[in-house]
Amino acid sequence: MKKFLVLFVLFVFCSPAFAADIDVHGFAQMWYLYKDNGVALKDANGVTYYAAQSDSRFVLSRARLKTNVELSNVVSFFGQIDFMAYQNNVTSAADKNDVSTYNLLQLMDLFLNIKLHDYVSLRFGQFTLPFGYEIMRSPYDLELVSYSLAVGPGHKYYGKQLGFFPYLRDVGMYAYGDYKGLNYKLGIVNGAGIYRSEENRVDISKDRDYGNKFKDLVGRIGYSHKFFSAGLSGYYGVRDAYDDFDANRRFWRGGFDLTSNYNNIIFASEIIFGQDEYKKVNAAEGKIEFEPHFAYGTYVMLGYKFGGLRLAPVVRYGFIEPNDSVDDNEFSSVTAGLNYYFSEFAKLTLSYEKIMPVKAAQYLNKDGKASDINLQTAIMQLGVSF
């Protein structure tokens, strides 16, 4: 990570001597956050007891600086860093309900573009995954502050990560282009997310393998018109990618997205589905077998922007079935929000989201009665950009 940050700083401060066109911009998002999550915890004897995890605080959620440098008509560079504490996908067995660690400075994007033809360019570095619609959007542009339940960033239930792409970014390369509205992005990535991109190593002394020998394939093919866009996406990868391909879990994802902005109507919808293989030890035959499990999710977002009032109310329904082999494993969510646009550089957003599992985990309340765990979040966000 350090070498990426050093490279980013060098480009920011040294590129004026070489580049013809430099664009520096960024954005910040300030929140008032209210969370009401009843949490079930267990003592040393395995007995569930009550623990309220309500949260009310002011948060400077993001403060990002972006630099875009046109080195020539063929080569360009883009870098983005976040100066605020950033949630990391590191789990802990000690506390399944709070498994995050934080870094003061986080590299978000760092990639080089090379234009080979009017319709063919290459991108190398760290970037958002070229899959679907919502994944490739900036957090500043989200109408409802948070990503959808099916995509997954920020959505956990009782310590379980939800969504198909909670890490959003990866390291690799892809080709992209556009011809009369027909566009594509096709490439390969590490498949471990940006937080594990530098852990591709083997610690022989501890007999632990952090390797990721086999790369993942990802891409999207779409069509964009003045009032709508649509696309098909795919992802194929290998988990626990060690030397023996047959002993690793393979997985794939597919998706379809459709969006429209006709006549001030805000509409977006995606369907994401896929299959994961889970390892199972066959003790009788002394071998490892794989069980495929299918998963699917979707969301539909609808809103309307009142031009004169600069108001845009938005609602979204989301659903995900993380594993179809487990009964009552589905989750749904309802999100409602209201945006007020001061200008193209500033907006105020109020949002409320509730996640509703089909079979909720329970805790004992103060009266000793079993109650469902609720996940409710209200956010007031001020977003500014430059």
Phi, psi and chi 1 to 4 in degrees:
 res  aa     phi    psi   chi1   chi2   chi3   chi4
   1 MET       -  -38.4 -178.6   60.1   67.6      -
   2 LYS   -61.9  -40.4  -68.8 -178.5  179.7  179.0
   3 LYS   -66.1  -32.4   60.1  177.6  177.0  -73.7
   4 PHE   -67.5  -40.8  -79.3  116.0      -      -
   5 LEU   -67.4  -40.0  -66.5  177.6      -      -
   6 VAL   -62.2  -42.8  170.9      -      -      -
   7 LEU   -63.3  -39.4 -178.7   59.9      -      -
   8 PHE   -62.0  -47.0  177.1   84.4      -      -
   9 VAL   -62.7  -40.9  172.3      -      -      -
  10 LEU   -61.1  -41.2  -72.1  175.3      -      -
  11 PHE   -65.5  -41.0  -95.1  100.9      -      -
  12 VAL   -62.6  -44.3  169.9      -      -      -
  13 PHE   -94.2  -20.5  -70.1  101.4      -      -
  14 CYS  -103.4  -18.6  -62.4      -      -      -
  15 SER   -66.0  -24.9   54.8      -      -      -
  16 PRO   -56.6  -25.8  -28.4   36.5      -      -
  17 ALA   -75.8  -16.6      -      -      -      -
  18 PHE  -120.4  -27.0  -54.8   98.2      -      -
  19 ALA   -92.5  149.4      -      -      -      -
  20 ALA   -89.7  -25.5      -      -      -      -
  21 ASP  -142.9  120.2 -173.0    9.3      -      -
  22 ILE  -125.7  132.6  -56.8  172.0      -      -
  23 ASP  -128.3  117.3 -178.4   19.1      -      -
  24 VAL  -114.0  124.7  178.0      -      -      -
  25 HIS  -152.2 -178.7   54.0  -72.3      -      -
  26 GLY   177.6 -172.3      -      -      -      -
  27 PHE  -158.1  163.1   67.9   90.3      -      -
  28 ALA  -138.8  147.4      -      -      -      -
  29 GLN  -130.1  118.0  -68.5  172.1  -62.0      -
  30 MET  -106.8  132.4  -71.9   72.4   74.8      -
  31 TRP  -118.8  149.1  -69.7    3.3      -      -
  32 TYR  -108.5  117.8  170.9   72.6      -      -
  33 LEU  -111.7  131.3  171.6   69.4      -      -
  34 TYR  -128.6  122.8  176.8   81.3      -      -
  35 LYS  -125.0  139.0  -61.6  176.8   69.6  174.3
  36 ASP  -129.6   91.0 -175.7   13.0      -      -
  37 ASN  -122.3  106.3  -58.9  -18.4      -      -
  38 GLY   -68.9  132.0      -      -      -      -
  39 VAL  -125.1  134.2  177.3      -      -      -
  40 ALA   -95.3  120.4      -      -      -      -
  41 LEU  -117.9  158.8  -58.5  175.3      -      -
  42 LYS  -122.5  142.6  -67.9 -174.7  177.8 -178.5
  43 ASP   -84.7 -171.3   60.0   19.9      -      -
  44 ALA   -64.0  -23.6      -      -      -      -
  45 ASN   -92.7    4.1  -61.9  -41.0      -      -
  46 GLY    82.8   11.5      -      -      -      -
  47 VAL   -88.9  128.8  177.6      -      -      -
  48 THR   -75.1  134.8  -58.6      -      -      -
  49 TYR  -131.0  166.8   65.3   92.8      -      -
  50 TYR   -78.7  137.3  169.3   79.8      -      -
  51 ALA  -149.8  114.9      -      -      -      -
  52 ALA   -86.3  133.2      -      -      -      -
  53 GLN  -123.9   55.4 -164.5 -177.1   28.6      -
  54 SER   -79.7  151.9  -65.9      -      -      -
  55 ASP  -146.4  131.0 -171.8   10.9      -      -
  56 SER  -141.0  113.8  174.0      -      -      -
  57 ARG  -161.2  161.2   55.8 -164.4  168.6  110.1
  58 PHE   -90.1  137.7  -69.9   98.5      -      -
  59 VAL  -135.7  132.7 -178.8      -      -      -
  60 LEU   -92.7   93.1 -175.0   52.2      -      -
  61 SER   -69.0  -44.2 -179.8      -      -      -
  62 ARG  -144.1  146.6  -63.2  179.2 -178.5   90.2
  63 ALA  -145.7   96.1      -      -      -      -
  64 ARG  -112.5  142.9  -64.1 -171.1  179.8  176.3
  65 LEU  -118.8  128.2  177.7   65.7      -      -
  66 LYS  -118.7  141.7  -54.7  178.6 -177.6 -177.6
  67 THR  -131.5  123.9  -59.7      -      -      -
  68 ASN  -117.9  123.2 -173.4   72.1      -      -
  69 VAL  -123.2  120.8 -178.6      -      -      -
  70 GLU   -90.1   97.0  -62.6  -70.2  -22.3      -
  71 LEU   -71.6  -33.0  -61.7  172.9      -      -
  72 SER  -164.4 -174.1   69.8      -      -      -
  73 ASN   -70.0  -12.2  -66.1  -28.2      -      -
  74 VAL  -109.1  -37.6  176.1      -      -      -
  75 VAL  -116.1  133.7 -179.0      -      -      -
  76 SER  -139.5  160.5   64.0      -      -      -
  77 PHE  -132.9  143.7  162.8   82.9      -      -
  78 PHE  -138.4  135.9  179.0   83.4      -      -
  79 GLY  -139.4  146.4      -      -      -      -
  80 GLN  -145.7  128.1  178.5 -179.3 -159.1      -
  81 ILE  -125.0  153.1   56.3  175.9      -      -
  82 ASP  -113.6  122.8 -165.0  -23.4      -      -
  83 PHE   -84.2   -8.8  -70.3   93.5      -      -
  84 MET   -95.6  165.3  -57.1  -47.0  -57.8      -
  85 ALA   -58.1  134.6      -      -      -      -
  86 TYR  -125.0  134.0 -167.6   85.6      -      -
  87 GLN   -69.7  134.2 -173.9  168.3  -26.7      -
  88 ASN  -110.8  143.3 -157.2  -20.4      -      -
  89 ASN   -85.4   66.5  -66.5  -22.0      -      -
  90 VAL  -115.9  122.8  177.4      -      -      -
  91 THR   -92.7  157.0   57.5      -      -      -
  92 SER  -138.6  131.0  169.0      -      -      -
  93 ALA   -74.6  -17.6      -      -      -      -
  94 ALA   -70.7  -35.6      -      -      -      -
  95 ASP  -144.0   99.9 -173.4   -8.1      -      -
  96 LYS   -73.8  -11.1   66.1 -174.4  -61.3 -176.1
  97 ASN   -98.3   -8.1  -62.3  -63.6      -      -
  98 ASP  -144.4   89.5 -174.2    7.8      -      -
  99 VAL  -116.5   28.1  -63.8      -      -      -
 100 SER  -103.9  147.1  -59.9      -      -      -
 101 THR  -120.2  163.8   61.2      -      -      -
 102 TYR  -132.6  143.7  -65.6   86.3      -      -
 103 ASN  -116.7  144.2  -61.8  -39.7      -      -
 104 LEU   -72.1  -36.5  179.6   61.5      -      -
 105 LEU  -129.0  129.3 -175.5   64.9      -      -
 106 GLN  -129.0  126.8  178.1   69.7   45.2      -
 107 LEU   -78.4  122.6  174.9   69.0      -      -
 108 MET   -96.9  -54.2  -54.7  -53.1  -60.3      -
 109 ASP  -133.9  144.1  -62.8  -69.0      -      -
 110 LEU  -160.0  103.2 -175.9   70.1      -      -
 111 PHE  -147.9  158.4   53.5   78.8      -      -
 112 LEU  -114.7  131.4 -164.5   69.2      -      -
 113 ASN  -105.3  135.1  -62.8  -39.5      -      -
 114 ILE  -125.8  118.7  -58.7  176.8      -      -
 115 LYS   -89.6  113.7 -175.4  177.1  179.8 -179.8
 116 LEU   -91.9  -30.2  -58.2  179.5      -      -
 117 HIS  -156.6  168.7 -170.5  -88.6      -      -
 118 ASP   -58.1  -27.3  -71.6  -17.4      -      -
 119 TYR  -117.0    6.5  -46.4  124.3      -      -
 120 VAL  -137.7  119.8 -178.7      -      -      -
 121 SER  -133.9  157.7  -63.5      -      -      -
 122 LEU  -118.7  142.4  -61.8  178.8      -      -
 123 ARG  -125.0  128.6  176.5  165.6  -65.8  175.4
 124 PHE  -123.1  134.2  -59.5   87.2      -      -
 125 GLY   136.5 -144.8      -      -      -      -
 126 GLN  -111.0  129.4 -179.4  167.0  -69.9      -
 127 PHE  -157.4  169.4   41.7   72.2      -      -
 128 THR   -70.2  145.5   52.4      -      -      -
 129 LEU   -64.7  133.0  -70.4  168.3      -      -
 130 PRO   -78.4   71.9   29.5  -34.0      -      -
 131 PHE  -140.6  127.5 -173.7  104.7      -      -
 132 GLY    68.4 -159.3      -      -      -      -
 133 TYR  -107.0  -51.8  165.4   72.3      -      -
 134 GLU   -70.6  -34.2 -164.9  176.5   69.4      -
 135 ILE   -59.0  -38.3  -68.4  176.5      -      -
 136 MET   -86.3    6.3  -66.4 -175.9  -72.2      -
 137 ARG   -91.0  147.4  -59.6 -169.8   71.6 -162.6
 138 SER   -73.4  144.7  166.8      -      -      -
 139 PRO   -57.2  -28.5  -23.4   32.9      -      -
 140 TYR   -66.3  -29.6 -177.0   85.0      -      -
 141 ASP   -85.9  -10.9  -63.8  -32.2      -      -
 142 LEU   -65.6  129.9  -63.9  177.3      -      -
 143 GLU   -73.2  -21.9  -66.7   85.8   -2.5      -
 144 LEU  -121.6   27.0  -71.2  167.7      -      -
 145 VAL    67.9  -50.2  179.4      -      -      -
 146 SER  -103.5  157.4   65.0      -      -      -
 147 TYR   -75.2  166.5  -69.1   89.0      -      -
 148 SER   -75.2  164.3   63.2      -      -      -
 149 LEU   -62.5  -38.4 -169.8   65.3      -      -
 150 ALA   -69.6  -36.1      -      -      -      -
 151 VAL   -73.3  -51.0  173.4      -      -      -
 152 GLY   112.4  -20.6      -      -      -      -
 153 PRO   -57.4  127.4  -25.3   35.3      -      -
 154 GLY    85.7   -5.1      -      -      -      -
 155 HIS  -102.5  111.6  -68.9  -54.2      -      -
 156 LYS  -131.6  149.1  -67.9 -176.8  179.5  179.7
 157 TYR  -133.4  116.3 -177.7   77.2      -      -
 158 TYR    53.5   43.3 -164.0   34.6      -      -
 159 GLY    82.9   -2.2      -      -      -      -
 160 LYS   -98.3  125.6  177.9 -179.3 -179.9 -179.9
 161 GLN   -74.7  129.5  177.6   68.6   59.7      -
 162 LEU  -104.8  162.0  -57.3  177.2      -      -
 163 GLY    96.1  159.5      -      -      -      -
 164 PHE   -87.7  -30.3  -72.9   93.3      -      -
 165 PHE  -134.9   65.7  -63.1   96.7      -      -
 166 PRO   -67.2  -21.4   24.6  -34.8      -      -
 167 TYR   -93.4  -14.9   50.6   84.2      -      -
 168 LEU    64.9  -39.4  -67.0  179.9      -      -
 169 ARG  -117.4  161.6  -71.9  171.9  166.4   82.3
 170 ASP  -157.1  177.5 -147.3  -38.8      -      -
 171 VAL  -114.0  132.7  179.7      -      -      -
 172 GLY   169.1 -141.5      -      -      -      -
 173 MET  -152.5  154.8   61.5  168.9  -71.2      -
 174 TYR  -156.3  156.0   66.1   81.5      -      -
 175 ALA   -97.7  145.0      -      -      -      -
 176 TYR  -149.0  160.1   64.5   95.8      -      -
 177 GLY  -176.9  173.1      -      -      -      -
 178 ASP  -147.2  132.5 -171.5  -52.9      -      -
 179 TYR  -137.4  105.7  176.6   71.4      -      -
 180 LYS    51.2   45.7  -64.9 -176.4  177.9 -179.8
 181 GLY    93.5  -21.9      -      -      -      -
 182 LEU   -84.2  121.5 -178.1   64.6      -      -
 183 ASN  -130.5  157.7   50.6   80.5      -      -
 184 TYR  -150.0  154.1   68.3   92.6      -      -
 185 LYS  -145.0  116.4  -66.0 -178.8  178.3 -179.9
 186 LEU  -135.0  127.4  -56.3  171.6      -      -
 187 GLY  -164.8 -170.8      -      -      -      -
 188 ILE  -128.8  147.4   59.1  174.5      -      -
 189 VAL  -140.2  168.3  -66.6      -      -      -
 190 ASN   -60.7  -41.1  -83.4  -18.9      -      -
 191 GLY    90.6   12.0      -      -      -      -
 192 ALA  -118.3   -2.1      -      -      -      -
 193 GLY    83.0  165.6      -      -      -      -
 194 ILE   -71.3  -24.2   64.9  174.3      -      -
 195 TYR   -74.3  -16.1  -54.6  111.6      -      -
 196 ARG  -117.6   11.8  -62.9 -178.9   57.1 -167.3
 197 SER   -65.2  -23.2   61.8      -      -      -
 198 GLU  -106.9   16.3  -65.9 -174.3  -10.7      -
 199 GLU  -107.5   21.9  -65.1 -174.4    8.3      -
 200 ASN   -81.3   76.7  -59.6  -29.6      -      -
 201 ARG  -146.4  167.3   63.3 -173.1 -172.4  -82.5
 202 VAL  -123.1  125.4  179.0      -      -      -
 203 ASP   -99.0   92.7 -170.6  -18.0      -      -
 204 ILE   -65.6  -35.8  -60.4  176.3      -      -
 205 SER   -62.0  -29.9   63.8      -      -      -
 206 LYS  -106.7    6.0  -63.2 -178.7 -179.6  179.3
 207 ASP    54.5   41.7 -166.9   27.7      -      -
 208 ARG  -122.6  136.2  -66.6 -178.8   61.1 -173.9
 209 ASP  -112.3  120.5 -165.7  -22.2      -      -
 210 TYR  -105.1   18.1  -61.6   88.0      -      -
 211 GLY   -72.5  166.5      -      -      -      -
 212 ASN  -153.1   64.5 -175.8   34.4      -      -
 213 LYS   -64.1  -40.3 -179.7  177.5 -179.3  179.1
 214 PHE   -96.0  129.6  -56.8  100.4      -      -
 215 LYS   -84.2  161.5  -57.0  -60.8  104.5  176.9
 216 ASP  -104.7  150.0  -66.4   -3.1      -      -
 217 LEU  -104.1  137.5  -54.9  177.0      -      -
 218 VAL  -149.2  149.8   61.1      -      -      -
 219 GLY  -179.9  167.5      -      -      -      -
 220 ARG  -144.2  139.7  177.9 -175.2 -177.7  -86.9
 221 ILE  -122.3  126.8  -62.1  176.7      -      -
 222 GLY  -144.3  177.7      -      -      -      -
 223 TYR  -139.2  132.8  179.2   77.4      -      -
 224 SER  -122.0  134.5  -62.3      -      -      -
 225 HIS  -121.0 -179.6 -168.9  -96.9      -      -
 226 LYS   -61.2  -36.2 -176.6  177.2 -179.5 -179.7
 227 PHE  -112.6   -7.8  -60.0  119.1      -      -
 228 PHE  -154.0  164.8   78.6   95.4      -      -
 229 SER  -145.7  152.6   66.6      -      -      -
 230 ALA  -147.2  153.8      -      -      -      -
 231 GLY  -160.2  155.9      -      -      -      -
 232 LEU  -116.0  133.7  -67.7  172.1      -      -
 233 SER  -127.3  157.1  -58.8      -      -      -
 234 GLY  -149.7  153.7      -      -      -      -
 235 TYR  -148.9  132.1 -169.0  108.1      -      -
 236 TYR  -135.5  128.6  177.2   82.6      -      -
 237 GLY  -152.2 -179.3      -      -      -      -
 238 VAL  -131.1  130.2 -179.3      -      -      -
 239 ARG   -96.3  155.8  -59.6 -168.7 -169.3  -80.5
 240 ASP    51.5   50.2  -56.2  -33.4      -      -
 241 ALA   -77.9   84.9      -      -      -      -
 242 TYR   -94.2 -159.6  -53.8  151.4      -      -
 243 ASP   -70.8  -37.4  -73.2  -22.5      -      -
 244 ASP   -89.7  108.6 -172.7   -3.6      -      -
 245 PHE   -62.9  -37.2 -178.6   78.6      -      -
 246 ASP   -69.6  -16.1  -67.3  -29.0      -      -
 247 ALA  -100.5   13.9      -      -      -      -
 248 ASN  -114.6  153.3  -67.0  -73.8      -      -
 249 ARG   -83.7  124.1  -62.7  179.9  -65.6  152.8
 250 ARG   -98.4  150.9  -79.0  155.5  -77.3 -170.8
 251 PHE  -149.0  158.5   68.6  101.3      -      -
 252 TRP  -144.3  157.6   60.6  -92.4      -      -
 253 ARG  -135.5  146.7  -56.6  -78.2 -176.2 -100.0
 254 GLY  -134.1  158.9      -      -      -      -
 255 GLY  -163.4  154.8      -      -      -      -
 256 PHE  -134.2  131.8  171.9   74.2      -      -
 257 ASP  -128.6  146.5   60.5   88.7      -      -
 258 LEU  -143.1  129.5  177.6   64.9      -      -
 259 THR  -135.6  157.3   64.5      -      -      -
 260 SER  -152.3  145.4  173.7      -      -      -
 261 ASN  -131.7   34.5   60.3   -4.7      -      -
 262 TYR   -74.6  129.2  177.4   72.0      -      -
 263 ASN    53.6   44.6 -159.0   22.8      -      -
 264 ASN    69.4    8.3  -71.9  -27.5      -      -
 265 ILE   -87.3  127.1  -63.1  174.7      -      -
 266 ILE   -98.7  119.3  -57.0  169.6      -      -
 267 PHE  -140.7  134.5  173.3   83.0      -      -
 268 ALA  -152.7  139.6      -      -      -      -
 269 SER  -152.1  143.4 -179.2      -      -      -
 270 GLU  -138.4  148.1  -73.7 -170.2   66.6      -
 271 ILE  -120.9  123.7  -61.7  174.0      -      -
 272 ILE  -122.3  134.0  -54.8  175.5      -      -
 273 PHE  -144.2  166.0   50.4   89.4      -      -
 274 GLY   177.2 -176.6      -      -      -      -
 275 GLN  -141.5  135.7 -178.9  173.8  -76.0      -
 276 ASP  -117.1  147.0  -70.9   81.6      -      -
 277 GLU  -102.5  133.2  -69.6 -177.4  -21.5      -
 278 TYR  -113.0  134.9  -68.8   84.5      -      -
 279 LYS   -75.3  140.6  -70.9 -175.7  178.0 -179.5
 280 LYS  -139.3  127.8  179.1 -178.7  179.2 -178.2
 281 VAL   -84.3  122.7  177.9      -      -      -
 282 ASN   -94.0   94.4 -172.8  -27.9      -      -
 283 ALA   -65.8  -33.4      -      -      -      -
 284 ALA   -64.2  -40.3      -      -      -      -
 285 GLU  -101.5   -2.6  -60.3 -178.1   13.4      -
 286 GLY    64.5   43.7      -      -      -      -
 287 LYS  -147.2  166.0   64.0  179.4 -178.2  179.1
 288 ILE   -98.0  131.9  -64.6  176.6      -      -
 289 GLU  -116.6  164.0  -63.0  177.5  -15.0      -
 290 PHE  -122.1  132.5  -65.1   91.0      -      -
 291 GLU  -110.7  118.7  -68.2 -175.7  -15.7      -
 292 PRO   -79.1  136.8   27.7  -32.5      -      -
 293 HIS  -128.1  128.8  -62.9  -81.4      -      -
 294 PHE   -91.0  145.9 -171.3   74.3      -      -
 295 ALA  -140.9  153.0      -      -      -      -
 296 TYR  -155.8  156.5   58.6   93.2      -      -
 297 GLY  -159.6  165.1      -      -      -      -
 298 THR  -158.1  165.3 -174.4      -      -      -
 299 TYR  -150.5  153.8   71.8   85.4      -      -
 300 VAL  -133.8  124.3  177.9      -      -      -
 301 MET  -119.4  135.5 -177.3  178.6   69.8      -
 302 LEU  -140.0  135.9 -175.8   63.9      -      -
 303 GLY  -157.9  177.3      -      -      -      -
 304 TYR  -145.6  135.5 -175.3   79.8      -      -
 305 LYS  -105.5  114.1 -171.1  170.7 -176.4  178.5
 306 PHE   -80.6  107.9  -64.3   91.2      -      -
 307 GLY   -58.5  -49.6      -      -      -      -
 308 GLY   -67.7  -36.7      -      -      -      -
 309 LEU   -87.6  -12.5  -61.9  176.5      -      -
 310 ARG    62.3   24.0  -62.2 -179.8  177.7  177.7
 311 LEU  -101.6  146.1  -71.7  175.1      -      -
 312 ALA  -144.6   92.8      -      -      -      -
 313 PRO   -74.7  141.3   25.0  -31.2      -      -
 314 VAL  -140.4  141.6 -175.2      -      -      -
 315 VAL  -130.2  152.5  -66.3      -      -      -
 316 ARG  -145.9  136.6  179.5  178.5   67.1 -159.2
 317 TYR  -114.9  133.2  171.6   77.9      -      -
 318 GLY  -128.6  155.7      -      -      -      -
 319 PHE  -151.0  144.3  174.3   85.6      -      -
 320 ILE  -149.8  137.3 -172.6  169.9      -      -
 321 GLU  -114.4   97.2  164.3   60.4  -84.0      -
 322 PRO   -68.3  -25.5  -17.3   30.7      -      -
 323 ASN  -158.2  110.7 -171.1  -23.2      -      -
 324 ASP   -75.4   -6.1   68.3  -17.2      -      -
 325 SER   -86.9   -5.8   65.4      -      -      -
 326 VAL  -109.6  127.7  178.6      -      -      -
 327 ASP   -71.6  146.0  -65.8  -26.8      -      -
 328 ASP    53.1   44.8  -61.0  -32.5      -      -
 329 ASN  -105.5    6.0 -167.6   42.7      -      -
 330 GLU   -82.2  154.6  -56.5   91.0  -15.7      -
 331 PHE  -132.3  142.5  -65.1   82.7      -      -
 332 SER  -129.5  160.6   60.5      -      -      -
 333 SER  -144.8  147.8   66.5      -      -      -
 334 VAL  -125.2  127.4  175.0      -      -      -
 335 THR  -128.9  133.8  -46.9      -      -      -
 336 ALA  -131.1  143.1      -      -      -      -
 337 GLY  -153.4  165.1      -      -      -      -
 338 LEU  -137.4  124.7  179.9   65.2      -      -
 339 ASN  -107.7  137.5  -65.1  -83.9      -      -
 340 TYR  -123.4  121.2 -179.9   79.0      -      -
 341 TYR   -98.3  108.7  -63.4   87.1      -      -
 342 PHE   -67.1  -40.9  -61.9   99.0      -      -
 343 SER  -164.5 -173.3   70.0      -      -      -
 344 GLU   -72.1   -7.0   60.6  177.5  -48.9      -
 345 PHE  -110.7    0.7  -55.1  108.5      -      -
 346 ALA  -155.9  141.6      -      -      -      -
 347 LYS  -153.1  154.9   66.2  176.2 -179.6  176.4
 348 LEU  -117.6  131.4 -179.4   67.8      -      -
 349 THR  -127.9  132.4  -56.9      -      -      -
 350 LEU  -113.1  129.0  -57.4  175.7      -      -
 351 SER  -140.8  150.4   72.1      -      -      -
 352 TYR  -137.4  133.3  167.7   81.0      -      -
 353 GLU  -134.7  139.5 -179.1  174.7   44.8      -
 354 LYS  -130.8  126.9 -176.9  174.0 -176.9  178.8
 355 ILE  -100.2  129.8  -62.4  178.2      -      -
 356 MET  -124.8  101.3  -60.2  165.6  -72.2      -
 357 PRO   -73.6  146.5   26.3  -32.7      -      -
 358 VAL   -63.2  -41.8  171.5      -      -      -
 359 LYS  -120.8   99.1 -174.5  177.4 -179.0  179.7
 360 ALA   -78.8  143.5      -      -      -      -
 361 ALA   -70.2  156.5      -      -      -      -
 362 GLN  -127.2  158.8  -67.1 -173.4  -36.1      -
 363 TYR  -136.0  165.1   65.1   92.1      -      -
 364 LEU   -90.2  122.3  -62.7  179.0      -      -
 365 ASN   -78.7 -174.9   61.9   20.4      -      -
 366 LYS   -64.7  -21.2  -65.2  178.9 -179.6  179.0
 367 ASP   -91.5    3.4  -61.6  -35.4      -      -
 368 GLY    81.3   12.3      -      -      -      -
 369 LYS   -99.9  146.1  -62.8 -179.6  179.7  179.7
 370 ALA   -74.4  131.5      -      -      -      -
 371 SER  -133.0  149.1  -60.2      -      -      -
 372 ASP   -70.8  146.5  -69.6  -14.0      -      -
 373 ILE   -76.2  126.1  -68.2  179.0      -      -
 374 ASN  -102.3  146.8  -64.4  -45.8      -      -
 375 LEU  -126.6   99.0  -71.9  177.0      -      -
 376 GLN  -126.8  133.9  -58.9 -178.6   78.9      -
 377 THR  -136.4  130.1  -55.2      -      -      -
 378 ALA  -120.2  134.1      -      -      -      -
 379 ILE  -134.3  133.4  -63.5  175.0      -      -
 380 MET  -111.2  118.4  178.4  176.6   65.9      -
 381 GLN  -119.8  133.2  172.9 -173.3  -84.5      -
 382 LEU  -107.7  118.2  174.9   62.7      -      -
 383 GLY  -112.7  131.7      -      -      -      -
 384 VAL  -130.6  145.6  -66.6      -      -      -
 385 SER  -137.9  162.3   65.0      -      -      -
 386 PHE  -145.9      -   63.8   90.7      -      -
